[in-house]
Amino acid sequence: MPAKLDLLSQLVDKKEDDSSMFHDTVNKYLYHWPLFVLGVLIFIGAAFAYQQTHGPSYDITASVIINDEKKLPEDEQSGKTEEINLKSTPKLAENEIQVFKSRNLISKVVNHLHLWVSYQKKDGLKTLELYKKSPVVFKLLRQSDGIGGQVFTIIINDDKSFFIKRTDKTLVKFYFGQPLENDFGTWKLQPAQNISRFKGQEITIALSDPDKVAEAYQRNIDADLPNKLAPTIELTLKDELRDRGKDIINDLIAFYNSTTNQEENQDNQRTLDFISKRISDIAGELSTSENAVQGFKSSKGLTDISTQSEVYLQNVQANDQKLNETNVALNIIDEVQKSVNSKDNQSVPSTLGIVDDGVLAKSLDKLSELQLEHDKLLATTPETNPAFDPLNRQIKNTKKTINDEVASLKTSLLATKSQLQKYDSKVQSSIRNIPAAERQLVDKTRQQTIKESLYVYLLQKKEQIALNYASTVPDARIVDYAYAGSPKSKSMVVYGAALLLGLMFPPGFIYLRQISSNKITSRKEIEDGTEADIVGELSHVATRGLQITTREAGNIIIGEEFRSLRTNLYFLNKNPENGFVILITSSISSEGKSFVSTNLASVLALAGNKTVILEMDLRRPGVSSVFGLSAEHQGVSDHVVDKVPYEKIIQKTAVSPDLDVISSGFLPSEPSELLGRHEIDSLITYLRARYKYIIVDTPPLNLVTDAKILSRVSDMALYIIRQAYTFKSLLPFIRSVNENNEFPQLKIVFNDVEKERYGYGHNYGYDYYQSLNGKKAKASMFNGFFKRF
């Protein structure tokens, strides 16, 4: 049961710590509220300026149907295949999406519409795009360097001339149609029909890199399949110019159709050339065979052959037709194999349905697509680029697959040819039973029939391909031409984003400033960095400086904090019967060492404790002036060097009858040597017998060794660290001093703490002290206004 209670207690403590940390963080950021106001005003102002210079955008949409045979009914598929058997693999709408978004296709649109040239005119704060409304047309005659980033301003003079405004605001006159030389090449301007409306107006012409423009549109154009069951692709584009967006989408569809038709026509043309060559060869052979039959009949006087010969001819014709088709298929297979194994990346002829093998046809189509993709990439990228590696591997693997399929198909065709030849040999043996003249005529007639059937077969295929070539239909049939939706204003989005950024920027700025700061701001940094105990925290007081703030009515808070420090010292005083020597030092100057010394001594004395302050900073003394004492009065150095009696160096103060001061005296040339003399020990012994607390104000420890020298006579050392002033790099030094026990009872006083500003702790109770003073703080959120940034 106790273990469960301990666990519950730990969970409660952790929750409270997390809650406290959250509130501290929130308070830290809220302290800098003017920074939030400034951030919101800046970003809202930027949003307003953006709205003034940018108009609404339009959603441009178009729909096309792809001839995706996989999504057609089966009867339509079969009918189409039987009508024209050219394609063995259908187009996939999913694949055509990537074609629509391809760099090659979009680059054609960019160049056709000259989207890399922008014509602009100022209209108040807005910049108007003069798409299709420009009074001039830029013509690039010769390009010698990159044109991206070129901007120049012209002023229309009349319909024949214009001025170019130089960077020094001077104007140079030129004429329309006049070739001009520039860093990027040779160019000229041509007047448009509406040039008279722009007389005297400034037109800014901006040139961009066409490749970068194409890349931008490639990212902005979206292609999608709204319905996975229908091959309909929806193209969308956001553009601030409605007409430009519609032209881009419509051009994209047009170039898609023209490009795909061109590729199909090229394939058809290669096949037509192949068949035409074969027809030409067969025509010559057929003519020779016909002449041979005619001549033989005339010479022998033969007009007919026997019925047996007719039956023979019929069987031979059927067998020879099959044998001829097999030979044609073998020829095509050889052509395919030769093209595939060629070192050049040449196109592979289609099998055209002559070779009835769907697997080979699919592989050939795949190889053609890969080679086409290779050629497109080669147009913009050197072949040594690593981007070719996966593509080359696919081409190599596809060629291997084709070779395997060709080898298998070739084996099958050769087996068929062998069977046909065996049958032919069998029939040939029966020829011997026919009279010699008739046998010769049958043989010649047979050759004629073979050539004739092959000739007719090839003519049919040629006509079929020619018909397809002449009647190629677009692969993308337009359902909806590009149309623009209602203009969409971005006001709410822009102002919402501006407000969000305005609220997010200050915390980010504050956080970066905090983590990049090299100053100590929190108690945790001190505890982790020094492993020394903190016995007191002193709040920031705007007007304190070197003064006794504990006596001022307006500084009740700092007075109470010194009283809390005084109480802690009571508990640390292990020998209250003897004088307690407290040495006060710091790392560097201006950390509040003398401030703490004087105010701590004051609160000790006001509590009835006999207290004395020794001004042991013999280099830059400042304690005496705080109490309004003369800097010329004899002090420590006078006692050590000139043996001035104790009674003459002790001075009374107006703070309390129990508070005395021993000033530094004259400033010696070697303070360290003076502080090491035995007279200092005697002085401390004398003071221990007469005072309950001896406060020793010393120089900064990181600068001189005076404080270390005086540690021999002290009972405790208060090390002052000032918030947002002491460097974090000094923490290892303080830790080393503590670990090496260079001072007895080394304790830390965290000085000048602004808890609200740095989100450190809470200001609970402050209102109570202010009400005690009768001066309740008003509009505290405006206190230290400029420090809140």
DACOR-V165313 format. One record per residue. N is the residue number from 1. OMEGA is omega as a letter, one per 40 degrees, with the letter a starting at -180 (NA if undefined). NEAR is the number of other C-alpha atoms within 12 Angstrom. Layout:
# DACOR-V165313
n=N omega=OMEGA near=NEAR
n=N omega=OMEGA near=NEAR
This chain:
# DACOR-V165313
n=1 omega=i near=7
n=2 omega=a near=8
n=3 omega=i near=9
n=4 omega=i near=10
n=5 omega=i near=11
n=6 omega=i near=12
n=7 omega=i near=13
n=8 omega=i near=14
n=9 omega=i near=14
n=10 omega=i near=14
n=11 omega=i near=14
n=12 omega=i near=14
n=13 omega=a near=14
n=14 omega=i near=14
n=15 omega=i near=14
n=16 omega=i near=14
n=17 omega=i near=15
n=18 omega=i near=14
n=19 omega=i near=14
n=20 omega=i near=18
n=21 omega=i near=18
n=22 omega=i near=18
n=23 omega=i near=20
n=24 omega=a near=24
n=25 omega=i near=25
n=26 omega=a near=22
n=27 omega=a near=25
n=28 omega=a near=30
n=29 omega=i near=32
n=30 omega=i near=25
n=31 omega=a near=33
n=32 omega=a near=33
n=33 omega=i near=30
n=34 omega=i near=25
n=35 omega=i near=27
n=36 omega=i near=28
n=37 omega=i near=23
n=38 omega=i near=22
n=39 omega=i near=27
n=40 omega=a near=27
n=41 omega=a near=23
n=42 omega=a near=23
n=43 omega=i near=27
n=44 omega=i near=27
n=45 omega=i near=19
n=46 omega=i near=21
n=47 omega=i near=27
n=48 omega=i near=27
n=49 omega=i near=21
n=50 omega=i near=22
n=51 omega=i near=24
n=52 omega=a near=22
n=53 omega=a near=20
n=54 omega=i near=24
n=55 omega=i near=24
n=56 omega=i near=24
n=57 omega=a near=24
n=58 omega=i near=26
n=59 omega=i near=30
n=60 omega=a near=36
n=61 omega=i near=34
n=62 omega=a near=35
n=63 omega=i near=32
n=64 omega=i near=38
n=65 omega=i near=36
n=66 omega=i near=36
n=67 omega=a near=30
n=68 omega=a near=30
n=69 omega=i near=26
n=70 omega=a near=23
n=71 omega=i near=23
n=72 omega=i near=22
n=73 omega=a near=14
n=74 omega=a near=12
n=75 omega=i near=13
n=76 omega=i near=16
n=77 omega=a near=22
n=78 omega=i near=16
n=79 omega=a near=14
n=80 omega=a near=20
n=81 omega=a near=20
n=82 omega=a near=15
n=83 omega=a near=17
n=84 omega=a near=26
n=85 omega=a near=29
n=86 omega=a near=36
n=87 omega=i near=32
n=88 omega=i near=31
n=89 omega=a near=25
n=90 omega=i near=28
n=91 omega=i near=27
n=92 omega=a near=27
n=93 omega=i near=32
n=94 omega=i near=29
n=95 omega=a near=20
n=96 omega=i near=32
n=97 omega=i near=32
n=98 omega=i near=24
n=99 omega=i near=33
n=100 omega=a near=42
n=101 omega=a near=36
n=102 omega=a near=29
n=103 omega=a near=30
n=104 omega=a near=31
n=105 omega=a near=35
n=106 omega=i near=39
n=107 omega=i near=34
n=108 omega=i near=31
n=109 omega=a near=36
n=110 omega=a near=34
n=111 omega=a near=26
n=112 omega=a near=21
n=113 omega=a near=28
n=114 omega=a near=29
n=115 omega=i near=34
n=116 omega=i near=34
n=117 omega=a near=34
n=118 omega=i near=36
n=119 omega=a near=31
n=120 omega=i near=29
n=121 omega=i near=29
n=122 omega=i near=19
n=123 omega=a near=16
n=124 omega=i near=10
n=125 omega=a near=15
n=126 omega=i near=17
n=127 omega=a near=23
n=128 omega=i near=25
n=129 omega=a near=30
n=130 omega=i near=28
n=131 omega=a near=26
n=132 omega=i near=23
n=133 omega=a near=24
n=134 omega=i near=31
n=135 omega=a near=39
n=136 omega=i near=42
n=137 omega=a near=29
n=138 omega=i near=32
n=139 omega=i near=25
n=140 omega=a near=27
n=141 omega=a near=18
n=142 omega=a near=18
n=143 omega=i near=18
n=144 omega=a near=14
n=145 omega=i near=16
n=146 omega=a near=18
n=147 omega=a near=27
n=148 omega=i near=21
n=149 omega=i near=20
n=150 omega=i near=21
n=151 omega=i near=24
n=152 omega=a near=25
n=153 omega=i near=28
n=154 omega=i near=38
n=155 omega=a near=33
n=156 omega=i near=37
n=157 omega=i near=28
n=158 omega=a near=25
n=159 omega=i near=26
n=160 omega=a near=22
n=161 omega=i near=27
n=162 omega=i near=34
n=163 omega=i near=29
n=164 omega=a near=29
n=165 omega=i near=23
n=166 omega=a near=15
n=167 omega=i near=12
n=168 omega=i near=8
n=169 omega=i near=13
n=170 omega=a near=13
n=171 omega=i near=19
n=172 omega=a near=19
n=173 omega=i near=20
n=174 omega=a near=25
n=175 omega=i near=24
n=176 omega=a near=29
n=177 omega=i near=23
n=178 omega=i near=21
n=179 omega=a near=19
n=180 omega=i near=23
n=181 omega=i near=17
n=182 omega=a near=20
n=183 omega=a near=16
n=184 omega=i near=22
n=185 omega=a near=19
n=186 omega=a near=21
n=187 omega=i near=24
n=188 omega=i near=24
n=189 omega=i near=31
n=190 omega=i near=26
n=191 omega=i near=29
n=192 omega=a near=22
n=193 omega=a near=15
n=194 omega=a near=19
n=195 omega=a near=27
n=196 omega=a near=20
n=197 omega=a near=19
n=198 omega=a near=25
n=199 omega=i near=22
n=200 omega=a near=19
n=201 omega=i near=26
n=202 omega=i near=29
n=203 omega=i near=36
n=204 omega=i near=31
n=205 omega=a near=36
n=206 omega=i near=25
n=207 omega=i near=29
n=208 omega=i near=26
n=209 omega=a near=26
n=210 omega=i near=29
n=211 omega=i near=26
n=212 omega=i near=23
n=213 omega=i near=29
n=214 omega=i near=31
n=215 omega=i near=23
n=216 omega=i near=24
n=217 omega=i near=33
n=218 omega=i near=31
n=219 omega=a near=19
n=220 omega=i near=22
n=221 omega=a near=33
n=222 omega=i near=29
n=223 omega=a near=32
n=224 omega=i near=28
n=225 omega=a near=25
n=226 omega=a near=20
n=227 omega=a near=15
n=228 omega=a near=16
n=229 omega=a near=17
n=230 omega=a near=24
n=231 omega=a near=33
n=232 omega=i near=31
n=233 omega=i near=39
n=234 omega=i near=37
n=235 omega=a near=41
n=236 omega=i near=39
n=237 omega=i near=37
n=238 omega=a near=32
n=239 omega=i near=33
n=240 omega=i near=29
n=241 omega=a near=28
n=242 omega=a near=29
n=243 omega=i near=28
n=244 omega=i near=32
n=245 omega=i near=36
n=246 omega=i near=32
n=247 omega=a near=31
n=248 omega=a near=42
n=249 omega=i near=45
n=250 omega=i near=35
n=251 omega=a near=30
n=252 omega=i near=46
n=253 omega=a near=43
n=254 omega=i near=28
n=255 omega=i near=31
n=256 omega=a near=35
n=257 omega=a near=30
n=258 omega=a near=22
n=259 omega=a near=27
n=260 omega=i near=28
n=261 omega=i near=24
n=262 omega=i near=20
n=263 omega=i near=25
n=264 omega=i near=31
n=265 omega=i near=26
n=266 omega=i near=24
n=267 omega=i near=32
n=268 omega=a near=36
n=269 omega=i near=25
n=270 omega=i near=25
n=271 omega=i near=35
n=272 omega=i near=30
n=273 omega=a near=20
n=274 omega=a near=28
n=275 omega=i near=35
n=276 omega=i near=23
n=277 omega=i near=18
n=278 omega=i near=26
n=279 omega=i near=28
n=280 omega=i near=19
n=281 omega=a near=18
n=282 omega=i near=29
n=283 omega=i near=24
n=284 omega=i near=18
n=285 omega=i near=22
n=286 omega=i near=27
n=287 omega=i near=20
n=288 omega=a near=21
n=289 omega=a near=26
n=290 omega=i near=24
n=291 omega=a near=18
n=292 omega=i near=23
n=293 omega=a near=29
n=294 omega=a near=20
n=295 omega=a near=18
n=296 omega=i near=23
n=297 omega=a near=22
n=298 omega=a near=15
n=299 omega=a near=13
n=300 omega=i near=16
n=301 omega=a near=15
n=302 omega=i near=19
n=303 omega=a near=15
n=304 omega=i near=18
n=305 omega=a near=24
n=306 omega=i near=19
n=307 omega=i near=13
n=308 omega=i near=19
n=309 omega=i near=31
n=310 omega=i near=22
n=311 omega=i near=17
n=312 omega=a near=30
n=313 omega=i near=33
n=314 omega=i near=20
n=315 omega=a near=25
n=316 omega=a near=34
n=317 omega=i near=32
n=318 omega=a near=22
n=319 omega=a near=31
n=320 omega=i near=35
n=321 omega=i near=31
n=322 omega=i near=27
n=323 omega=i near=30
n=324 omega=i near=32
n=325 omega=i near=31
n=326 omega=i near=31
n=327 omega=i near=27
n=328 omega=i near=32
n=329 omega=i near=31
n=330 omega=i near=30
n=331 omega=i near=25
n=332 omega=i near=31
n=333 omega=i near=39
n=334 omega=i near=25
n=335 omega=i near=24
n=336 omega=a near=36
n=337 omega=i near=31
n=338 omega=i near=22
n=339 omega=a near=24
n=340 omega=a near=34
n=341 omega=i near=23
n=342 omega=i near=15
n=343 omega=i near=12
n=344 omega=a near=12
n=345 omega=a near=23
n=346 omega=a near=21
n=347 omega=a near=33
n=348 omega=i near=39
n=349 omega=i near=37
n=350 omega=i near=44
n=351 omega=i near=41
n=352 omega=a near=39
n=353 omega=i near=29
n=354 omega=i near=31
n=355 omega=a near=32
n=356 omega=i near=24
n=357 omega=a near=28
n=358 omega=a near=24
n=359 omega=i near=23
n=360 omega=a near=38
n=361 omega=i near=34
n=362 omega=a near=27
n=363 omega=i near=34
n=364 omega=i near=38
n=365 omega=i near=33
n=366 omega=i near=31
n=367 omega=i near=36
n=368 omega=i near=32
n=369 omega=i near=28
n=370 omega=i near=29
n=371 omega=i near=30
n=372 omega=i near=28
n=373 omega=i near=29
n=374 omega=a near=29
n=375 omega=i near=23
n=376 omega=i near=23
n=377 omega=a near=24
n=378 omega=a near=21
n=379 omega=a near=14
n=380 omega=a near=17
n=381 omega=i near=15
n=382 omega=a near=15
n=383 omega=i near=17
n=384 omega=a near=11
n=385 omega=i near=15
n=386 omega=i near=14
n=387 omega=i near=17
n=388 omega=a near=24
n=389 omega=a near=16
n=390 omega=i near=15
n=391 omega=i near=26
n=392 omega=i near=25
n=393 omega=i near=18
n=394 omega=i near=22
n=395 omega=a near=29
n=396 omega=a near=25
n=397 omega=i near=19
n=398 omega=i near=29
n=399 omega=i near=33
n=400 omega=i near=21
n=401 omega=i near=25
n=402 omega=i near=36
n=403 omega=i near=27
n=404 omega=a near=20
n=405 omega=i near=27
n=406 omega=i near=35
n=407 omega=i near=20
n=408 omega=a near=19
n=409 omega=a near=29
n=410 omega=i near=30
n=411 omega=i near=18
n=412 omega=a near=21
n=413 omega=i near=30
n=414 omega=i near=24
n=415 omega=i near=18
n=416 omega=i near=23
n=417 omega=a near=26
n=418 omega=i near=19
n=419 omega=i near=19
n=420 omega=i near=27
n=421 omega=i near=23
n=422 omega=i near=17
n=423 omega=i near=22
n=424 omega=i near=27
n=425 omega=i near=17
n=426 omega=i near=17
n=427 omega=a near=27
n=428 omega=a near=24
n=429 omega=i near=14
n=430 omega=i near=21
n=431 omega=a near=26
n=432 omega=i near=18
n=433 omega=a near=16
n=434 omega=i near=23
n=435 omega=a near=16
n=436 omega=a near=15
n=437 omega=i near=26
n=438 omega=i near=31
n=439 omega=i near=29
n=440 omega=i near=25
n=441 omega=i near=35
n=442 omega=a near=40
n=443 omega=a near=32
n=444 omega=i near=28
n=445 omega=i near=35
n=446 omega=i near=34
n=447 omega=i near=30
n=448 omega=a near=32
n=449 omega=i near=32
n=450 omega=a near=34
n=451 omega=a near=33
n=452 omega=i near=28
n=453 omega=i near=27
n=454 omega=i near=34
n=455 omega=i near=31
n=456 omega=i near=22
n=457 omega=a near=24
n=458 omega=i near=32
n=459 omega=i near=23
n=460 omega=i near=20
n=461 omega=i near=30
n=462 omega=i near=30
n=463 omega=i near=21
n=464 omega=a near=25
n=465 omega=i near=36
n=466 omega=i near=25
n=467 omega=i near=21
n=468 omega=a near=27
n=469 omega=a near=25
n=470 omega=a near=16
n=471 omega=i near=15
n=472 omega=i near=23
n=473 omega=a near=20
n=474 omega=i near=25
n=475 omega=i near=33
n=476 omega=i near=38
n=477 omega=a near=22
n=478 omega=i near=28
n=479 omega=i near=20
n=480 omega=i near=23
n=481 omega=a near=27
n=482 omega=i near=32
n=483 omega=a near=29
n=484 omega=i near=29
n=485 omega=i near=23
n=486 omega=i near=16
n=487 omega=a near=19
n=488 omega=i near=21
n=489 omega=a near=19
n=490 omega=a near=22
n=491 omega=a near=23
n=492 omega=a near=17
n=493 omega=a near=19
n=494 omega=a near=25
n=495 omega=i near=25
n=496 omega=i near=18
n=497 omega=i near=21
n=498 omega=i near=28
n=499 omega=i near=28
n=500 omega=i near=23
n=501 omega=i near=27
n=502 omega=i near=30
n=503 omega=a near=29
n=504 omega=a near=22
n=505 omega=a near=25
n=506 omega=i near=33
n=507 omega=i near=28
n=508 omega=i near=19
n=509 omega=i near=22
n=510 omega=a near=28
n=511 omega=i near=19
n=512 omega=i near=13
n=513 omega=a near=16
n=514 omega=a near=22
n=515 omega=i near=14
n=516 omega=a near=13
n=517 omega=i near=19
n=518 omega=a near=19
n=519 omega=i near=23
n=520 omega=a near=35
n=521 omega=a near=34
n=522 omega=i near=34
n=523 omega=a near=33
n=524 omega=i near=20
n=525 omega=i near=28
n=526 omega=a near=36
n=527 omega=i near=25
n=528 omega=a near=18
n=529 omega=a near=26
n=530 omega=a near=30
n=531 omega=i near=23
n=532 omega=a near=33
n=533 omega=i near=28
n=534 omega=a near=30
n=535 omega=a near=33
n=536 omega=i near=32
n=537 omega=a near=39
n=538 omega=a near=40
n=539 omega=i near=35
n=540 omega=i near=29
n=541 omega=a near=28
n=542 omega=a near=18
n=543 omega=a near=15
n=544 omega=a near=26
n=545 omega=i near=21
n=546 omega=a near=27
n=547 omega=i near=29
n=548 omega=a near=36
n=549 omega=a near=36
n=550 omega=a near=33
n=551 omega=a near=27
n=552 omega=a near=20
n=553 omega=a near=19
n=554 omega=a near=25
n=555 omega=a near=29
n=556 omega=a near=29
n=557 omega=a near=31
n=558 omega=i near=37
n=559 omega=i near=33
n=560 omega=i near=28
n=561 omega=i near=33
n=562 omega=i near=38
n=563 omega=i near=30
n=564 omega=i near=22
n=565 omega=i near=32
n=566 omega=i near=32
n=567 omega=i near=19
n=568 omega=i near=24
n=569 omega=i near=33
n=570 omega=a near=23
n=571 omega=a near=14
n=572 omega=i near=24
n=573 omega=a near=24
n=574 omega=a near=17
n=575 omega=a near=17
n=576 omega=a near=19
n=577 omega=a near=14
n=578 omega=i near=21
n=579 omega=a near=29
n=580 omega=a near=38
n=581 omega=a near=44
n=582 omega=i near=45
n=583 omega=a near=48
n=584 omega=a near=49
n=585 omega=i near=48
n=586 omega=a near=47
n=587 omega=a near=36
n=588 omega=a near=26
n=589 omega=i near=28
n=590 omega=i near=26
n=591 omega=i near=34
n=592 omega=a near=43
n=593 omega=a near=43
n=594 omega=i near=44
n=595 omega=i near=39
n=596 omega=a near=54
n=597 omega=a near=52
n=598 omega=a near=44
n=599 omega=i near=42
n=600 omega=i near=49
n=601 omega=a near=50
n=602 omega=a near=42
n=603 omega=i near=36
n=604 omega=a near=41
n=605 omega=i near=33
n=606 omega=i near=26
n=607 omega=i near=23
n=608 omega=i near=18
n=609 omega=i near=27
n=610 omega=a near=31
n=611 omega=i near=43
n=612 omega=i near=47
n=613 omega=i near=51
n=614 omega=i near=44
n=615 omega=a near=47
n=616 omega=i near=47
n=617 omega=a near=45
n=618 omega=i near=36
n=619 omega=i near=28
n=620 omega=a near=25
n=621 omega=i near=35
n=622 omega=a near=37
n=623 omega=a near=42
n=624 omega=a near=38
n=625 omega=i near=25
n=626 omega=a near=30
n=627 omega=i near=34
n=628 omega=a near=22
n=629 omega=a near=28
n=630 omega=i near=24
n=631 omega=a near=26
n=632 omega=a near=19
n=633 omega=i near=26
n=634 omega=a near=31
n=635 omega=a near=40
n=636 omega=a near=44
n=637 omega=i near=40
n=638 omega=i near=28
n=639 omega=a near=30
n=640 omega=a near=29
n=641 omega=a near=24
n=642 omega=i near=18
n=643 omega=i near=19
n=644 omega=a near=20
n=645 omega=a near=21
n=646 omega=a near=28
n=647 omega=a near=20
n=648 omega=a near=20
n=649 omega=a near=35
n=650 omega=a near=33
n=651 omega=i near=34
n=652 omega=i near=27
n=653 omega=i near=30
n=654 omega=a near=19
n=655 omega=a near=32
n=656 omega=i near=24
n=657 omega=a near=20
n=658 omega=a near=28
n=659 omega=i near=36
n=660 omega=a near=39
n=661 omega=i near=52
n=662 omega=a near=47
n=663 omega=a near=45
n=664 omega=a near=42
n=665 omega=i near=38
n=666 omega=a near=30
n=667 omega=a near=26
n=668 omega=i near=23
n=669 omega=a near=12
n=670 omega=a near=18
n=671 omega=a near=31
n=672 omega=i near=25
n=673 omega=a near=20
n=674 omega=a near=30
n=675 omega=a near=38
n=676 omega=a near=24
n=677 omega=a near=23
n=678 omega=i near=19
n=679 omega=i near=25
n=680 omega=i near=33
n=681 omega=i near=23
n=682 omega=i near=21
n=683 omega=a near=34
n=684 omega=i near=39
n=685 omega=i near=22
n=686 omega=a near=23
n=687 omega=i near=33
n=688 omega=a near=28
n=689 omega=a near=21
n=690 omega=a near=25
n=691 omega=i near=31
n=692 omega=i near=34
n=693 omega=i near=45
n=694 omega=i near=46
n=695 omega=a near=48
n=696 omega=i near=48
n=697 omega=a near=49
n=698 omega=i near=50
n=699 omega=i near=42
n=700 omega=a near=35
n=701 omega=a near=35
n=702 omega=a near=26
n=703 omega=a near=19
n=704 omega=a near=23
n=705 omega=a near=25
n=706 omega=a near=31
n=707 omega=i near=40
n=708 omega=a near=31
n=709 omega=a near=27
n=710 omega=a near=41
n=711 omega=a near=35
n=712 omega=a near=25
n=713 omega=a near=34
n=714 omega=i near=36
n=715 omega=a near=33
n=716 omega=i near=36
n=717 omega=i near=45
n=718 omega=a near=49
n=719 omega=a near=50
n=720 omega=i near=47
n=721 omega=a near=48
n=722 omega=a near=39
n=723 omega=i near=35
n=724 omega=i near=27
n=725 omega=i near=28
n=726 omega=a near=34
n=727 omega=i near=27
n=728 omega=a near=29
n=729 omega=i near=21
n=730 omega=a near=28
n=731 omega=i near=31
n=732 omega=i near=22
n=733 omega=i near=25
n=734 omega=i near=39
n=735 omega=i near=29
n=736 omega=i near=19
n=737 omega=a near=30
n=738 omega=a near=26
n=739 omega=a near=18
n=740 omega=i near=15
n=741 omega=i near=19
n=742 omega=i near=25
n=743 omega=i near=33
n=744 omega=i near=30
n=745 omega=i near=30
n=746 omega=i near=36
n=747 omega=a near=38
n=748 omega=i near=40
n=749 omega=a near=42
n=750 omega=a near=42
n=751 omega=i near=42
n=752 omega=a near=36
n=753 omega=i near=36
n=754 omega=a near=33
n=755 omega=a near=31
n=756 omega=a near=33
n=757 omega=a near=36
n=758 omega=i near=34
n=759 omega=a near=29
n=760 omega=i near=30
n=761 omega=a near=27
n=762 omega=i near=23
n=763 omega=a near=21
n=764 omega=i near=12
n=765 omega=a near=13
n=766 omega=i near=24
n=767 omega=i near=18
n=768 omega=i near=16
n=769 omega=i near=23
n=770 omega=i near=22
n=771 omega=i near=17
n=772 omega=a near=17
n=773 omega=a near=17
n=774 omega=a near=13
n=775 omega=i near=16
n=776 omega=a near=15
n=777 omega=i near=18
n=778 omega=i near=11
n=779 omega=a near=9
n=780 omega=a near=15
n=781 omega=i near=19
n=782 omega=i near=16
n=783 omega=a near=18
n=784 omega=a near=20
n=785 omega=a near=16
n=786 omega=i near=13
n=787 omega=a near=18
n=788 omega=i near=26
n=789 omega=NA near=24
